[in-house]
Amino acid sequence: MKRLKEDIRNQFFHRAYLLYGEEEYLVRLYRDQLKKAVLDGEDEMNFTAYQGDGIDLYQVREMAQTLPFFGEYRLILMEDTRLFKKANELSDMISEFPDTTIFLFVEKEVDKRSKLYKYVQKNGLSVEMNAMSAGETKKFVAMELQKAGKKIRESTADYLLEQVDHSLVNLQNELEKLIAYTYGREEVAKTDIDAVCSVQVTGQIFKMLDAVASGKKQETMKLYHDLLELKESPASILYLLSRHFRILLQVKSASGNLTKQDLAKKLGIPPFSVGKYQAQCRHFSRKQLKEMFAACVDTDYDFKQGKIQDRIGVELLLVDFLSAKAKG
């Protein structure tokens, strides 16, 4: 992250960048900052974006070989392409392109054994952006509120983080609601959080997976539909499921020598929730957790490709979880 910030500040760019990880807010933030820095605030004449699987790499080659117009660089953005999960020729192509062409890859998942990942590691910069620690998250809350002329006590910030999911995208939404609700007042209070912030969705996700572990289909679906009634979008629920499985996998793989405090710091979750994750891990094998997490990633990809409607997609995903758990 430090090198990425330096590149943006110094206007010194590598040939290729890869931004990936579970913290979608940070990925989008640095994607946009890097784009702005490379194009130097100019219009998008020297910018091309590709998204999704099935990209014609030879079309990309043609664009990448084109010199920039009235600018120093040409930027090619490639998002959710899965090029870091399968064999392809792009790493060989990039070395042929002029130095004025810069590639920016944005992916959810990468295979660090892939040829393209190794190329970016050697010739560019790859940055994994995962959940921030509790301390960093509290600083984020304070800074966002300060921008709006608001203040929050540390104890109140702790209370906020207990009530809502820690993803920065979700936190940003909750802070916007708090800023609007406290118009005309400087300090954000606990009563404001109770008044406008979403229910603790993470708690609902725990209950949903407990129901899956017990093979309770009706209860699993009821919890899902309860979340929909609370205006949580299927895409948001899918994101939270993916994040939950990622944490469960990390907890499952963690050394037994780590204290709950150390584990909480490593995972970027509140210390009080570590025991809940550890307890839930016992209901699933590592293989099951990996397969469930992979299914979440595949479903998200299908959403973006328009292959399945989001609400039905999550329902089918939950049915698959129940089926897989029943088979053991």
Residue frames as qw, qx, qy, qz and C-alpha x, y, z in Angstrom:
[[0.000, 0.885, 0.466, 0.000, 0.00, 0.00, 0.00],
 [0.333, -0.763, 0.086, 0.548, 2.85, 2.38, 0.85],
 [0.372, -0.142, 0.582, 0.709, 4.48, 1.96, -2.58],
 [0.183, 0.617, 0.684, 0.344, 1.14, 2.51, -4.29],
 [0.146, -0.923, -0.273, 0.230, 0.60, 5.77, -2.41],
 [0.384, -0.575, 0.321, 0.647, 4.14, 6.88, -3.34],
 [0.357, 0.204, 0.682, 0.605, 3.52, 6.14, -7.04],
 [0.055, 0.811, 0.557, 0.169, 0.34, 8.22, -6.98],
 [0.278, -0.888, -0.076, 0.358, 1.99, 11.07, -5.10],
 [0.378, -0.539, 0.446, 0.607, 5.22, 11.11, -7.15],
 [0.658, 0.640, -0.035, -0.397, 3.56, 10.46, -10.54],
 [0.081, 0.502, -0.841, -0.183, 5.96, 7.57, -11.09],
 [0.853, 0.074, 0.159, -0.491, 4.18, 4.56, -12.55],
 [0.438, -0.218, 0.858, 0.158, 4.89, 0.86, -13.05],
 [0.228, 0.101, -0.714, -0.654, 3.83, -0.94, -16.22],
 [0.555, -0.318, -0.680, -0.359, 1.15, -2.95, -14.43],
 [0.258, -0.271, 0.566, -0.734, -0.84, -2.78, -11.21],
 [0.497, -0.284, -0.794, -0.205, -2.99, -5.43, -9.55],
 [0.304, -0.264, 0.432, -0.807, -5.46, -4.41, -6.83],
 [0.633, -0.202, -0.690, -0.287, -7.36, -7.22, -5.12],
 [0.142, 0.023, -0.765, 0.628, -8.75, -8.34, -1.77],
 [0.157, -0.548, -0.820, 0.048, -11.90, -8.41, 0.31],
 [0.090, -0.630, -0.325, 0.700, -12.02, -4.71, 1.21],
 [0.422, 0.605, 0.555, 0.384, -13.94, -3.46, -1.79],
 [0.050, -0.980, -0.155, 0.117, -13.99, 0.15, -0.61],
 [0.393, -0.697, 0.396, 0.451, -10.19, 0.42, -0.56],
 [0.556, 0.123, 0.666, 0.482, -9.86, -1.37, -3.90],
 [0.283, 0.797, 0.472, 0.250, -12.27, 1.10, -5.54],
 [0.216, -0.943, 0.003, 0.254, -10.68, 4.08, -3.78],
 [0.412, -0.557, 0.510, 0.509, -7.15, 3.33, -5.02],
 [0.519, 0.380, 0.656, 0.395, -8.41, 2.25, -8.44],
 [0.182, 0.915, 0.338, 0.126, -9.95, 5.69, -8.92],
 [0.303, -0.880, 0.198, 0.308, -6.97, 7.55, -7.43],
 [0.557, -0.243, 0.603, 0.517, -4.54, 5.70, -9.67],
 [0.441, 0.599, 0.581, 0.330, -6.68, 6.33, -12.72],
 [0.013, 0.987, 0.155, -0.041, -6.83, 10.05, -11.96],
 [0.424, -0.726, 0.371, 0.394, -3.07, 10.24, -11.39],
 [0.584, 0.012, 0.646, 0.491, -2.12, 8.33, -14.56],
 [0.330, 0.671, 0.536, 0.391, -4.45, 10.35, -16.80],
 [0.311, -0.083, -0.127, 0.938, -3.41, 13.55, -15.01],
 [0.189, 0.528, 0.449, -0.695, -6.97, 14.76, -14.72],
 [0.179, 0.234, -0.517, -0.804, -7.42, 14.81, -18.50],
 [0.782, 0.132, 0.000, -0.609, -10.45, 13.45, -20.34],
 [0.776, -0.159, 0.606, -0.075, -10.75, 9.73, -21.05],
 [0.637, 0.659, -0.301, -0.263, -9.33, 9.76, -24.56],
 [0.345, 0.516, -0.775, 0.119, -6.41, 7.65, -23.32],
 [0.396, -0.185, 0.762, -0.479, -8.50, 5.32, -21.16],
 [0.646, 0.028, -0.602, -0.468, -10.06, 1.96, -22.01],
 [0.479, -0.271, 0.673, -0.494, -11.91, -0.36, -19.64],
 [0.581, 0.045, -0.749, -0.316, -12.67, -4.08, -20.01],
 [0.485, -0.284, 0.572, -0.597, -14.82, -6.11, -17.63],
 [0.888, 0.040, 0.265, -0.374, -15.72, -9.72, -17.14],
 [0.622, -0.185, 0.716, 0.257, -14.56, -13.01, -18.59],
 [0.645, 0.510, 0.541, 0.179, -14.21, -13.72, -22.29],
 [0.062, 0.888, -0.146, -0.431, -12.18, -10.63, -23.20],
 [0.821, 0.521, 0.050, 0.227, -10.52, -10.73, -26.62],
 [0.602, -0.601, 0.153, 0.504, -6.84, -10.34, -25.71],
 [0.525, 0.187, 0.419, 0.717, -5.92, -9.50, -29.28],
 [0.000, 0.851, 0.343, 0.398, -8.30, -6.56, -29.17],
 [0.529, -0.822, -0.010, 0.211, -6.58, -5.52, -25.95],
 [0.683, -0.169, 0.301, 0.644, -3.22, -5.86, -27.70],
 [0.340, 0.587, 0.393, 0.621, -4.34, -3.53, -30.49],
 [0.233, -0.929, -0.185, -0.221, -5.47, -0.88, -28.00],
 [0.680, -0.651, 0.091, 0.325, -2.35, -1.27, -25.82],
 [0.657, 0.050, 0.316, 0.682, -0.06, -0.68, -28.79],
 [0.175, 0.823, 0.317, 0.438, -1.72, 2.67, -29.54],
 [0.393, 0.056, -0.299, 0.868, 0.30, 5.65, -28.35],
 [0.078, -0.674, -0.562, 0.473, -1.49, 8.18, -26.10],
 [0.235, 0.681, 0.349, 0.599, -3.08, 11.30, -27.64],
 [0.064, -0.729, 0.085, -0.677, -2.06, 14.62, -26.08],
 [0.717, -0.631, 0.168, -0.246, -1.05, 12.85, -22.87],
 [0.049, -0.650, 0.756, -0.054, 1.84, 11.00, -21.34],
 [0.205, -0.115, 0.966, -0.109, 0.17, 7.63, -20.72],
 [0.636, -0.105, -0.478, -0.597, -2.54, 5.29, -21.97],
 [0.330, -0.215, 0.773, -0.497, -4.36, 3.42, -19.17],
 [0.599, -0.062, -0.674, -0.427, -6.09, 0.06, -19.67],
 [0.454, -0.259, 0.589, -0.615, -8.36, -1.01, -16.79],
 [0.571, 0.005, -0.770, -0.284, -9.33, -4.69, -16.58],
 [0.422, -0.285, 0.527, -0.680, -11.83, -5.70, -13.88],
 [0.737, -0.005, 0.557, -0.383, -13.11, -9.11, -12.77],
 [0.578, 0.531, -0.485, -0.386, -11.54, -10.81, -15.78],
 [0.930, -0.227, 0.280, -0.073, -10.34, -13.94, -13.98],
 [0.649, 0.662, -0.357, 0.115, -7.14, -13.68, -15.96],
 [0.050, -0.610, 0.703, -0.362, -5.23, -14.37, -12.74],
 [0.724, -0.146, 0.567, -0.365, -7.09, -17.67, -12.32],
 [0.883, 0.326, 0.338, 0.006, -6.36, -19.27, -15.69],
 [0.589, -0.160, 0.439, 0.659, -3.64, -19.65, -18.30],
 [0.412, 0.877, 0.243, -0.051, -3.34, -16.84, -20.86],
 [0.711, 0.290, 0.100, 0.632, -0.79, -15.01, -23.00],
 [0.025, -0.971, -0.155, -0.183, -1.22, -11.52, -21.59],
 [0.571, -0.725, 0.206, 0.324, 2.01, -11.47, -19.58],
 [0.639, 0.019, 0.464, 0.613, 3.99, -12.16, -22.77],
 [0.281, 0.756, 0.416, 0.421, 2.06, -9.46, -24.62],
 [0.270, -0.947, -0.124, 0.121, 2.61, -6.71, -22.04],
 [0.593, -0.481, 0.301, 0.571, 6.38, -6.82, -22.49],
 [0.468, 0.317, 0.525, 0.636, 5.85, -5.95, -26.19],
 [0.039, 0.893, 0.426, 0.143, 3.78, -2.83, -25.50],
 [0.294, 0.623, -0.157, 0.708, 5.20, 0.71, -25.37],
 [0.353, -0.126, -0.610, 0.698, 6.21, 2.06, -21.97],
 [0.216, -0.121, 0.033, -0.968, 3.44, 4.62, -22.28],
 [0.679, -0.274, -0.477, -0.486, 0.77, 1.92, -21.77],
 [0.130, -0.267, 0.758, -0.581, -0.14, 1.09, -18.17],
 [0.551, -0.269, -0.730, -0.302, -2.35, -1.82, -17.12],
 [0.309, -0.274, 0.539, -0.734, -4.55, -1.68, -14.02],
 [0.494, -0.165, -0.830, -0.199, -6.05, -5.01, -12.99],
 [0.427, -0.275, 0.429, -0.747, -8.82, -5.16, -10.38],
 [0.599, -0.036, -0.772, -0.211, -9.77, -8.65, -9.22],
 [0.719, -0.535, 0.095, -0.433, -11.57, -10.29, -6.32],
 [0.875, -0.318, 0.359, 0.061, -9.48, -13.46, -6.35],
 [0.433, 0.734, -0.510, -0.118, -6.07, -14.29, -7.79],
 [0.982, -0.102, 0.005, 0.162, -3.94, -17.39, -8.09],
 [0.214, -0.886, 0.370, 0.182, -0.46, -16.38, -6.96],
 [0.656, -0.180, 0.653, 0.333, 0.97, -19.27, -8.94],
 [0.616, 0.704, 0.352, 0.031, -0.33, -17.86, -12.23],
 [0.632, 0.185, 0.206, 0.724, 2.08, -16.55, -14.83],
 [0.057, 0.766, 0.230, 0.597, 0.33, -13.18, -14.98],
 [0.562, -0.823, -0.080, -0.025, 0.53, -12.69, -11.21],
 [0.775, -0.308, 0.140, 0.534, 4.25, -13.48, -11.24],
 [0.449, 0.478, 0.246, 0.714, 4.73, -11.00, -14.09],
 [0.187, -0.871, -0.153, -0.428, 3.01, -8.19, -12.17],
 [0.734, -0.651, -0.007, 0.195, 5.02, -9.06, -9.04],
 [0.725, -0.106, 0.217, 0.645, 8.26, -8.78, -10.99],
 [0.334, 0.282, 0.331, 0.836, 7.50, -5.88, -13.32],
 [0.229, -0.618, -0.270, -0.702, 4.74, -3.96, -11.59],
 [0.117, -0.208, 0.615, -0.751, 2.98, -3.72, -8.26],
 [0.516, -0.385, -0.704, -0.299, 0.33, -5.99, -6.69],
 [0.137, -0.255, 0.496, -0.819, -1.52, -4.83, -3.60],
 [0.384, -0.387, -0.835, -0.078, -3.85, -7.01, -1.53],
 [0.205, -0.335, 0.188, -0.900, -6.44, -4.94, 0.33],
 [0.457, -0.340, -0.822, 0.028, -8.02, -6.80, 3.21],
 [0.414, -0.814, -0.365, -0.182, -10.06, -5.71, 6.21],
 [0.142, 0.643, -0.392, 0.642, -8.47, -3.08, 8.43],
 [0.358, -0.131, -0.775, 0.504, -7.84, -3.62, 12.12],
 [0.234, -0.772, -0.586, 0.082, -10.36, -2.37, 14.68],
 [0.334, -0.617, -0.065, 0.710, -8.09, 0.59, 15.47],
 [0.174, -0.064, 0.502, 0.845, -7.71, 1.55, 11.81],
 [0.076, -0.551, -0.743, -0.373, -11.45, 1.21, 11.29],
 [0.267, -0.781, -0.435, 0.361, -12.16, 3.58, 14.21],
 [0.259, -0.433, 0.198, 0.840, -9.77, 6.12, 12.68],
 [0.075, 0.246, 0.695, 0.671, -11.65, 5.78, 9.39],
 [0.178, -0.728, -0.661, -0.031, -14.95, 6.49, 11.18],
 [0.308, -0.715, -0.191, 0.598, -13.50, 9.54, 12.95],
 [0.240, -0.242, 0.405, 0.848, -11.95, 10.95, 9.76],
 [0.018, 0.422, 0.731, 0.536, -15.11, 10.50, 7.68],
 [0.231, -0.803, -0.537, 0.115, -17.19, 12.25, 10.34],
 [0.354, -0.570, 0.006, 0.741, -14.59, 14.99, 10.71],
 [0.211, 0.116, 0.546, 0.802, -14.89, 15.75, 6.99],
 [0.182, -0.629, -0.614, -0.441, -18.57, 16.48, 7.63],
 [0.110, -0.541, 0.240, -0.799, -17.80, 18.63, 10.68],
 [0.816, -0.438, -0.180, -0.331, -18.82, 15.88, 13.13],
 [0.005, -0.525, 0.772, -0.359, -17.22, 14.35, 16.21],
 [0.874, -0.224, -0.347, -0.256, -17.61, 10.97, 17.87],
 [0.478, -0.654, 0.541, -0.224, -16.35, 9.67, 21.21],
 [0.200, 0.377, -0.899, -0.097, -14.17, 6.56, 21.12],
 [0.316, 0.092, 0.869, -0.371, -16.72, 4.62, 23.21],
 [0.607, 0.513, 0.232, -0.561, -19.45, 5.63, 20.74],
 [0.449, 0.563, -0.597, -0.354, -17.29, 4.53, 17.80],
 [0.058, -0.187, 0.973, -0.123, -16.80, 1.17, 19.52],
 [0.489, 0.318, 0.638, -0.503, -20.57, 0.90, 19.91],
 [0.571, 0.588, -0.182, -0.543, -21.07, 1.69, 16.21],
 [0.319, 0.454, -0.809, -0.192, -18.65, -1.07, 15.19],
 [0.244, 0.003, 0.921, -0.303, -20.50, -3.53, 17.41],
 [0.533, 0.451, 0.447, -0.559, -23.78, -2.73, 15.66],
 [0.665, 0.669, -0.079, -0.323, -22.80, -2.80, 11.99],
 [0.926, 0.163, 0.146, 0.307, -20.66, -4.86, 9.67],
 [0.441, -0.682, 0.201, 0.549, -17.06, -3.63, 9.47],
 [0.586, 0.342, 0.454, 0.578, -16.73, -3.52, 5.69],
 [0.171, -0.317, -0.014, 0.933, -15.85, 0.04, 4.71],
 [0.145, -0.266, -0.597, -0.743, -18.52, 0.10, 2.00],
 [0.413, -0.606, -0.675, -0.082, -21.16, -0.68, 4.61],
 [0.409, -0.503, -0.337, 0.683, -19.64, 1.71, 7.17],
 [0.108, -0.014, 0.250, 0.962, -19.62, 4.52, 4.61],
 [0.292, -0.462, -0.629, -0.553, -23.35, 4.01, 4.04],
 [0.495, -0.623, -0.569, 0.208, -24.08, 4.03, 7.77],
 [0.366, -0.340, -0.133, 0.856, -21.98, 7.16, 8.32],
 [0.030, -0.222, -0.407, -0.885, -23.85, 8.99, 5.57],
 [0.422, -0.605, -0.617, -0.276, -27.11, 8.19, 7.36],
 [0.526, -0.548, -0.401, 0.512, -25.68, 9.41, 10.67],
 [0.265, -0.090, 0.094, 0.955, -24.40, 12.65, 9.13],
 [0.204, -0.396, -0.489, -0.749, -27.79, 13.39, 7.64],
 [0.525, -0.594, -0.608, -0.042, -29.65, 12.46, 10.84],
 [0.516, -0.553, -0.285, 0.589, -27.48, 14.67, 13.06],
 [0.289, 0.572, 0.234, 0.731, -27.82, 17.77, 10.85],
 [0.238, -0.813, -0.035, -0.530, -27.33, 20.86, 13.01],
 [0.734, -0.650, 0.191, -0.041, -25.44, 18.95, 15.74],
 [0.210, 0.750, -0.628, 0.001, -21.72, 18.32, 16.04],
 [0.206, -0.359, 0.891, -0.187, -21.49, 15.14, 18.12],
 [0.685, -0.014, -0.607, -0.402, -22.77, 11.72, 17.06],
 [0.451, -0.364, 0.613, -0.536, -24.32, 9.88, 20.02],
 [0.138, -0.011, 0.990, -0.017, -25.28, 6.26, 20.73],
 [0.433, 0.495, 0.576, -0.486, -28.95, 7.20, 20.47],
 [0.420, 0.631, -0.295, -0.582, -28.32, 8.39, 16.89],
 [0.112, 0.304, -0.920, -0.221, -26.82, 5.00, 16.02],
 [0.258, 0.236, 0.893, -0.284, -29.82, 3.21, 17.52],
 [0.424, 0.591, 0.279, -0.627, -32.16, 5.47, 15.56],
 [0.554, 0.686, -0.192, -0.431, -30.78, 5.11, 12.03],
 [0.057, 0.519, -0.831, -0.192, -28.18, 2.36, 11.68],
 [0.750, 0.068, -0.544, -0.372, -29.04, -1.04, 10.23],
 [0.872, -0.415, 0.181, -0.187, -29.55, -4.02, 12.49],
 [0.314, -0.591, 0.728, 0.149, -26.54, -6.18, 13.18],
 [0.809, 0.393, -0.255, -0.356, -26.59, -8.09, 9.91],
 [0.287, 0.467, -0.826, 0.131, -23.50, -10.09, 10.88],
 [0.403, -0.119, 0.755, -0.504, -25.53, -11.65, 13.69],
 [0.794, 0.331, 0.153, -0.487, -28.15, -12.74, 11.16],
 [0.599, 0.537, -0.580, -0.125, -25.44, -14.31, 8.99],
 [0.063, -0.336, 0.879, -0.331, -24.21, -16.30, 12.02],
 [0.620, 0.109, 0.566, -0.532, -27.75, -17.56, 12.66],
 [0.753, 0.482, -0.179, -0.412, -28.21, -18.42, 8.98],
 [0.474, 0.479, -0.739, 0.019, -25.07, -20.56, 8.89],
 [0.292, -0.184, 0.821, -0.455, -25.99, -22.20, 12.21],
 [0.755, 0.279, 0.293, -0.516, -29.27, -23.18, 10.53],
 [0.661, 0.539, -0.478, -0.210, -27.34, -24.51, 7.50],
 [0.110, 0.424, -0.866, 0.241, -25.09, -26.55, 9.83],
 [0.431, 0.024, 0.753, -0.496, -28.20, -28.05, 11.47],
 [0.068, 0.166, 0.878, 0.445, -29.84, -28.79, 8.12],
 [0.157, 0.617, 0.611, -0.471, -32.78, -26.49, 8.90],
 [0.286, 0.309, 0.537, 0.731, -33.91, -25.38, 5.46],
 [0.115, -0.820, -0.511, -0.231, -37.01, -23.47, 6.57],
 [0.437, -0.804, -0.108, 0.388, -35.11, -21.49, 9.18],
 [0.501, -0.169, 0.356, 0.771, -32.26, -20.74, 6.74],
 [0.167, 0.478, 0.552, 0.662, -34.67, -19.34, 4.16],
 [0.262, -0.866, -0.426, -0.008, -36.66, -17.40, 6.77],
 [0.484, -0.634, 0.040, 0.602, -33.49, -15.65, 7.95],
 [0.370, 0.072, 0.479, 0.792, -32.61, -14.80, 4.34],
 [0.014, -0.659, -0.563, -0.498, -36.06, -13.34, 3.67],
 [0.398, -0.811, -0.304, 0.301, -35.93, -11.43, 6.98],
 [0.437, -0.380, 0.212, 0.787, -32.79, -9.70, 5.71],
 [0.181, 0.345, 0.579, 0.716, -34.50, -8.86, 2.42],
 [0.213, -0.806, -0.531, -0.149, -37.42, -7.34, 4.34],
 [0.443, -0.742, -0.081, 0.497, -34.91, -5.19, 6.23],
 [0.405, 0.905, -0.050, -0.122, -33.91, -3.77, 2.82],
 [0.424, -0.540, 0.637, 0.349, -30.60, -5.64, 2.62],
 [0.637, 0.545, -0.333, -0.431, -29.91, -6.30, -1.07],
 [0.996, 0.031, 0.071, 0.033, -29.09, -9.85, -2.25],
 [0.623, 0.596, -0.286, 0.419, -25.71, -8.54, -3.45],
 [0.183, -0.696, 0.450, -0.529, -24.96, -7.17, 0.02],
 [0.867, -0.310, 0.289, -0.262, -26.00, -10.45, 1.66],
 [0.932, 0.302, -0.084, 0.184, -23.78, -12.37, -0.77],
 [0.310, 0.708, -0.406, 0.488, -20.84, -10.08, 0.05],
 [0.474, -0.591, 0.451, -0.472, -21.36, -10.69, 3.78],
 [0.983, -0.060, 0.145, -0.099, -21.57, -14.45, 3.24],
 [0.757, 0.509, -0.242, 0.331, -18.30, -14.38, 1.27],
 [0.017, 0.703, -0.454, 0.546, -16.61, -12.34, 3.98],
 [0.753, -0.433, 0.317, -0.382, -17.97, -14.67, 6.67],
 [0.992, 0.103, 0.015, 0.075, -16.60, -17.78, 4.96],
 [0.520, 0.637, -0.352, 0.448, -13.23, -16.08, 4.45],
 [0.283, -0.646, 0.473, -0.528, -13.03, -15.36, 8.19],
 [0.918, -0.221, 0.221, -0.244, -14.14, -18.90, 9.09],
 [0.890, 0.357, -0.171, 0.225, -11.40, -20.31, 6.85],
 [0.254, 0.670, -0.438, 0.542, -8.79, -18.08, 8.47],
 [0.580, -0.523, 0.404, -0.476, -9.98, -19.04, 11.95],
 [0.993, 0.012, 0.055, -0.100, -9.92, -22.73, 10.95],
 [0.790, 0.428, -0.218, 0.380, -6.32, -22.37, 9.76],
 [0.102, -0.851, 0.305, -0.415, -5.07, -20.21, 12.65],
 [0.453, 0.248, -0.752, 0.411, -2.40, -21.41, 15.01],
 [0.624, -0.584, -0.517, -0.045, -3.68, -22.67, 18.35],
 [0.549, -0.206, -0.316, 0.746, -1.03, -20.51, 20.04],
 [0.027, 0.380, 0.143, 0.914, -2.78, -17.26, 19.10],
 [0.049, 0.341, 0.650, -0.678, -4.82, -15.51, 21.78],
 [0.251, 0.729, 0.637, 0.020, -8.29, -14.20, 20.94],
 [0.035, -0.886, 0.007, 0.463, -6.88, -10.66, 20.97],
 [0.249, -0.435, 0.640, 0.583, -4.11, -11.59, 18.52],
 [0.309, 0.312, 0.844, 0.308, -6.54, -13.44, 16.27],
 [0.162, 0.850, 0.452, -0.217, -8.98, -10.52, 16.33],
 [0.084, -0.788, 0.259, 0.552, -6.20, -8.14, 15.32],
 [0.297, -0.190, 0.787, 0.506, -5.03, -10.44, 12.53],
 [0.211, 0.452, 0.829, 0.252, -8.55, -10.87, 11.12],
 [0.050, -0.150, -0.110, -0.981, -9.74, -7.30, 11.68],
 [0.500, -0.509, -0.585, -0.386, -12.75, -8.36, 13.76],
 [0.413, -0.676, 0.257, -0.553, -13.89, -7.42, 17.29],
 [0.086, 0.329, -0.896, 0.287, -12.29, -9.64, 20.01],
 [0.545, 0.013, 0.585, -0.601, -15.72, -10.52, 21.41],
 [0.807, 0.364, -0.057, -0.462, -16.72, -12.19, 18.12],
 [0.228, 0.512, -0.824, -0.086, -13.69, -14.51, 17.85],
 [0.335, -0.071, 0.883, -0.321, -15.31, -17.17, 20.06],
 [0.686, 0.428, 0.307, -0.502, -18.44, -17.15, 17.88],
 [0.577, 0.612, -0.462, -0.283, -16.39, -17.79, 14.74],
 [0.029, 0.400, -0.908, 0.121, -14.38, -20.52, 16.49],
 [0.526, 0.106, 0.725, -0.431, -17.57, -22.25, 17.64],
 [0.719, 0.528, 0.082, -0.446, -19.13, -22.11, 14.18],
 [0.292, 0.610, -0.706, -0.208, -15.97, -23.50, 12.56],
 [0.317, -0.206, 0.906, -0.189, -16.52, -26.78, 14.38],
 [0.683, 0.380, 0.480, -0.398, -19.65, -27.43, 12.33],
 [0.699, 0.697, -0.080, -0.140, -17.81, -27.33, 8.99],
 [0.837, -0.121, 0.251, 0.472, -14.73, -29.04, 7.58],
 [0.185, -0.580, 0.301, 0.734, -12.04, -26.96, 5.91],
 [0.201, 0.114, 0.788, 0.572, -13.01, -28.55, 2.58],
 [0.053, 0.719, 0.693, 0.028, -16.66, -27.51, 3.04],
 [0.133, -0.825, -0.128, 0.534, -15.70, -23.94, 3.92],
 [0.220, -0.358, 0.531, 0.736, -13.44, -23.65, 0.86],
 [0.141, 0.336, 0.820, 0.442, -16.16, -24.99, -1.43],
 [0.027, -0.810, -0.560, 0.172, -18.78, -22.65, 0.08],
 [0.166, -0.717, 0.106, 0.668, -16.51, -19.65, -0.29],
 [0.200, -0.120, 0.693, 0.682, -15.75, -20.60, -3.91],
 [0.106, 0.569, 0.791, 0.197, -19.50, -20.94, -4.57],
 [0.065, -0.843, -0.292, 0.447, -20.03, -17.39, -3.26],
 [0.175, -0.521, 0.411, 0.727, -17.35, -16.05, -5.62],
 [0.168, 0.156, 0.827, 0.513, -18.89, -17.93, -8.58],
 [0.056, 0.731, 0.677, -0.063, -22.37, -16.62, -7.76],
 [0.099, -0.783, -0.029, 0.614, -21.08, -13.04, -7.58],
 [0.176, -0.269, 0.637, 0.700, -19.47, -13.53, -10.99],
 [0.126, 0.423, 0.847, 0.296, -22.77, -14.87, -12.41],
 [0.008, 0.812, 0.416, -0.408, -24.57, -11.77, -11.06],
 [0.090, -0.684, 0.237, 0.684, -22.20, -9.46, -12.87],
 [0.110, -0.109, 0.790, 0.594, -22.44, -11.44, -16.09],
 [0.560, 0.121, -0.034, -0.819, -26.23, -11.31, -15.95],
 [0.354, 0.084, -0.909, -0.203, -26.44, -15.10, -15.91],
 [0.372, -0.446, -0.805, 0.117, -28.77, -15.22, -12.90],
 [0.260, -0.769, -0.151, -0.565, -31.11, -12.90, -11.03],
 [0.136, 0.484, -0.624, 0.598, -29.56, -11.87, -7.71],
 [0.615, -0.311, 0.366, -0.625, -32.36, -12.81, -5.30],
 [0.972, 0.085, -0.068, -0.206, -32.83, -16.28, -6.81],
 [0.609, 0.519, -0.528, 0.283, -29.06, -16.71, -7.05],
 [0.117, -0.461, 0.660, -0.581, -28.56, -16.35, -3.29],
 [0.820, -0.124, 0.252, -0.499, -31.54, -18.67, -2.61],
 [0.921, 0.290, -0.257, -0.035, -30.00, -21.36, -4.83],
 [0.333, 0.558, -0.620, 0.439, -26.65, -20.84, -3.14],
 [0.444, -0.374, 0.558, -0.593, -28.20, -21.46, 0.30],
 [0.941, 0.067, 0.059, -0.325, -29.94, -24.58, -1.01],
 [0.742, 0.451, -0.460, 0.185, -26.55, -25.84, -2.28],
 [0.025, -0.533, 0.646, -0.545, -25.01, -25.16, 1.15],
 [0.729, -0.207, 0.391, -0.523, -27.75, -27.21, 2.84],
 [0.942, 0.264, -0.141, -0.149, -27.31, -30.02, 0.34],
 [0.521, 0.542, -0.569, 0.334, -23.51, -30.08, 0.74],
 [0.268, -0.463, 0.614, -0.580, -23.81, -30.08, 4.53],
 [0.875, -0.061, 0.200, -0.437, -26.31, -32.95, 4.43],
 [0.886, 0.357, -0.291, 0.044, -23.89, -35.03, 2.36],
 [0.753, -0.600, 0.130, 0.235, -21.14, -34.31, 4.90]]
